[in-house]
Amino acid sequence: MPITDICQPHINVKGRQLTGLCEWRNAMPMEDPKTNLPQSYQDRVLPHLRAAGLSNDVADALLVLEAEQFQYMRRIMKGDVPQSLMEELDAGLEATQFHALSAIMRIRSGFGRTEPTEPTVGLLAEELCLDPSRASRIAADLVDRGLILRGASQNDGRRSILAPTEQAQALLNAFLDAKWARTLRLFADWSDDDIFAFSRLFARYSEGMRQQYPARHDPVSK
């Protein structure tokens, strides 16, 4: 399929339907620096892909991958996954509140950190990339809902920490059960080899992204 045919509302790429690519490109209007006329995303990017020595088929694949990644990340940023599961569980939580609750659990367990840490509003703000006042309001909402408690640090009694309640733990356990039920349905018609390959390649891609876009607190040696 020629690259010029990619920007369609619904197209078939190697046997499957792809949607939303035009919407994604239209959200990124560009102008040709020489003529100041509108320039498509494809026309802007394609010379770089060709200069890198990529074939048209590989360029097609990368453009499709980027479009799919955009749709995936938009679903993540909108909170579609937790919101859908919260509705299934009738939890009455918004996506932002769930993200905060799960962030508190990650901080406590040390997931993605060097070691477990007592959650504070400051660490919650850091984990969610929010300003402390916004994180504090979310924490207050969770306290009102009976999902977290404020307490004194065991290491420093002057410092206030956030601790999940039994109700919160029960909710997160139910969330994980519901999430994995859907995940198993998602992969039900995948072969073992496809799952192995996807897991390996996604981990490789994720590590490459970490190296190319290191977090400020996680520098990567060049």
C-alpha positions in Angstrom: 0.0 0.0 0.0 1.5 3.4 -1.0 2.3 5.7 1.9 0.2 8.4 0.3 -2.9 6.2 0.9 -2.5 6.0 4.7 -4.3 9.2 5.6 -7.9 7.8 5.3 -10.6 7.7 7.9 -10.8 3.9 7.6 -8.1 2.0 5.7 -6.8 -1.5 5.5 -3.2 -2.0 6.2 -1.9 -5.5 5.5 -5.3 -7.1 6.2 -6.5 -5.0 9.2 -8.5 -1.8 9.7 -6.8 1.3 11.0 -8.8 4.3 12.2 -8.1 7.7 13.6 -4.8 8.5 11.8 -6.2 11.5 10.1 -7.6 12.9 13.3 -4.2 12.4 14.9 -2.4 14.2 12.1 -5.0 17.0 11.9 -4.3 17.7 15.5 -0.7 18.5 14.6 -1.0 21.2 11.8 2.3 22.2 10.2 3.5 24.6 7.6 6.3 24.2 5.1 9.0 26.6 6.4 9.8 27.6 2.8 6.3 28.3 1.5 4.3 28.8 4.7 1.7 26.6 3.1 0.0 23.7 5.0 2.1 20.6 5.0 0.9 17.1 5.9 2.5 15.1 8.7 3.4 12.4 6.2 5.2 14.9 3.9 7.0 16.3 6.9 8.2 13.0 8.3 8.7 10.9 5.2 12.0 12.5 4.1 13.6 11.7 7.5 12.5 8.1 7.2 13.9 7.8 3.7 17.1 9.5 4.7 17.5 6.9 7.4 17.5 4.2 4.6 14.0 2.8 5.4 12.0 1.1 2.7 8.5 2.2 2.0 7.1 -0.8 3.7 9.1 -0.2 6.9 8.1 3.5 6.8 4.5 2.4 6.4 4.9 0.2 9.5 6.4 2.9 11.6 3.7 5.5 10.7 1.0 2.9 11.6 2.8 2.1 14.8 2.9 5.8 15.8 -0.7 6.2 15.0 -1.7 3.2 17.1 0.5 4.4 19.9 -1.2 7.8 19.8 -4.6 6.1 20.2 -3.3 3.9 23.0 -1.7 6.8 24.9 -4.8 8.9 24.5 -6.9 6.1 26.0 -4.4 5.9 28.9 -4.4 9.7 29.4 -8.2 9.8 29.3 -8.3 7.0 31.9 -10.5 4.8 29.8 -9.1 1.5 31.3 -9.5 2.3 35.0 -12.8 4.2 34.4 -14.3 1.3 32.6 -13.3 -1.1 35.3 -14.5 1.3 38.1 -17.9 1.4 36.4 -17.9 -2.4 36.2 -17.2 -2.6 39.9 -19.6 0.2 40.7 -16.8 1.8 42.7 -18.0 5.4 42.3 -14.4 6.6 41.6 -13.2 8.9 38.9 -10.0 7.9 37.0 -7.9 10.6 38.7 -8.9 9.3 42.1 -8.1 5.7 41.2 -4.7 6.8 39.7 -4.0 8.5 43.1 -5.0 5.4 45.1 -2.9 3.1 42.9 0.0 5.5 43.1 -0.1 5.4 46.9 0.1 1.6 46.7 3.0 1.8 44.3 5.0 4.1 46.6 4.3 1.8 49.6 5.4 -1.3 47.7 8.4 0.4 46.1 7.2 -0.5 42.6 9.3 1.6 40.1 11.4 2.8 43.0 14.6 1.7 44.6 12.7 0.7 47.8 9.4 0.9 49.6 8.6 4.4 50.9 6.0 6.0 53.2 3.6 7.8 50.9 3.2 11.5 51.4 1.3 14.2 49.5 4.6 15.4 48.1 5.5 11.9 46.8 1.9 11.5 45.5 2.3 14.8 43.6 5.6 13.6 42.1 4.2 10.2 41.1 1.2 11.8 39.3 3.1 14.8 38.0 0.7 17.2 39.8 1.3 20.2 41.9 1.2 19.5 45.6 -2.1 21.5 46.2 -3.9 19.4 43.5 -2.5 16.1 45.0 -3.6 17.3 48.5 -7.2 17.8 47.3 -7.3 14.4 45.7 -5.9 12.8 48.9 -8.6 14.6 50.9 -11.3 13.2 48.5 -9.9 9.7 49.2 -9.9 10.3 52.9 -13.6 11.4 52.7 -14.4 8.2 50.8 -12.8 6.0 53.5 -10.1 4.8 51.1 -7.0 6.3 52.8 -6.1 7.5 56.3 -3.7 10.2 57.3 -1.2 9.2 59.9 2.2 10.0 61.4 5.4 8.7 59.9 7.2 6.0 61.9 10.4 7.6 61.0 9.4 11.2 61.7 6.3 11.8 63.7 6.1 15.4 62.4 5.5 14.1 58.9 2.0 13.1 57.7 1.7 10.0 55.5 -1.1 8.4 53.5 -2.1 4.8 54.3 -4.7 2.8 52.4 -7.6 1.3 54.3 -8.9 -2.3 54.1 -11.7 -0.9 51.9 -9.0 0.4 49.5 -7.2 -2.9 49.4 -10.4 -4.8 48.7 -11.2 -2.4 45.9 -7.7 -2.8 44.3 -7.9 -6.6 44.6 -11.3 -6.5 42.8 -9.8 -4.1 40.2 -6.9 -6.5 39.5 -9.3 -9.5 39.2 -11.5 -7.6 36.7 -8.5 -6.3 34.8 -6.9 -9.7 34.3 -10.3 -11.2 33.3 -10.4 -8.7 30.4 -6.7 -9.2 29.6 -7.2 -12.9 29.3 -10.1 -12.3 27.0 -8.0 -9.9 24.9 -5.3 -12.6 24.4 -7.7 -15.6 24.2 -7.2 -16.0 20.4 -3.4 -15.2 20.4 -1.0 -18.1 20.1 1.6 -18.8 22.7 4.3 -17.7 20.2 2.5 -14.4 19.5 2.3 -13.7 23.2 6.0 -14.5 23.8 7.0 -12.4 20.8 4.8 -9.4 21.8 6.1 -9.5 25.4 9.7 -9.6 24.3 9.4 -6.9 21.6 7.3 -4.6 23.8 9.9 -4.9 26.6 12.6 -4.1 24.0 10.6 -1.1 22.8 9.9 0.1 26.3 13.6 0.0 27.2 14.5 1.9 24.0 11.9 4.6 24.9 13.4 4.8 28.4 16.9 5.3 26.9 15.8 7.9 24.3 13.5 9.8 26.7 15.0 9.3 30.2 13.0 10.7 33.1 14.7 13.5 35.0 15.1 11.3 38.1 16.3 8.3 36.0 19.2 9.5 33.8 20.5 7.0 31.2 24.1 7.0 30.3 24.7 7.8 26.6 
